[in-house]
Amino acid sequence: MTAKQKKMLLRIIIASVLLVALALSPITGYLRLGLFLIPYFIVGYDILLKAAKGIANGRVFDENLLMTVATLGAFLSGEFAEAV
């Protein structure tokens, strides 16, 4: 396993543990949203960066932008675990 793959696996494991802990927690409201953003950015920041770079380079409708729009829609509808 390469160093890049090990780093990605570690990010996925950390985000998964946080996701399960948050899904089982009784926290509500904006605090819940803020806490769900932590695993979202841990596991998905590279997709967000690729989406932004794609827009800047004129490749607007690629899979990274579509994934970003889908996760933002899930956050807006209150499905925080689904978004992550």
N, C-alpha and C positions, 0 to 999 in steps of 0.2 A: 504494500500500500504506500502510495506516495505521500509526501508531507502535505500536499494540498488536499488529498483525500482524507487524511487523518484530521486535518483542521475542520473540514466540512462535517465529518462524522461527529466530532466533538461539539460543534455548533448545533447539530441536529439533536444530539443527546441532551444538551443543556436546555434547548428550547422545548423539547418534549417533556422533560421533568417539570419545567416551569409551567407548561401548558396544563399538565395533569393537576398540578398543585392549585393553579388558579381556577380550573374548572370545578374543583371540589371545594373551593373556598366560598364563604358566605358574603364576600365583599360585593357591593353593588355601586352603581352610579359611575361618575367620572373616574373615581379611583380604580374601578374595575377596568375601564377602558385604558387608562394609563398603564396599569400593570400588564394588560394583554399586549400592549405595544412593545414591551421589552422582549418577549420571545419572538414577536413578529420581526423586529429589527435585527435580532440576533441571527435568525435563519434567513431573512429575506432582503437584507440590505443590498446584497449584490444584484438582485433582480431589480430593485428600485434604481440602482445606479445604471444598470444596463438599459432600462427603460428611458431614463433621462438622456443617456448618451445617444440612444436611438432617435429620440425626438430631435436632439441637437444636430444629428447627422442626416436628418430628413427621412429616416426609416420609422415612420410614426406607428404603423400598425404591425408590430411584431409580437411574438408571444410574451415578451417581458412586459410590454405595456398592457396587454390583455390580462395578464395575471395581476398586475398592479390595480387595474380598474376593478377586477373581480374582488380582490381583497378589500379595497376601499368600500365597495358596495356592501360587502359582508359586515364591515365595521359600522357603516352607516345604518344598516338594518338591525344592529344589536347582536349579530351572531359573531361574537368576538373569537370564540374557539374555532369556528369555521374559517374565519379570516386568517388566522395563524396557520 
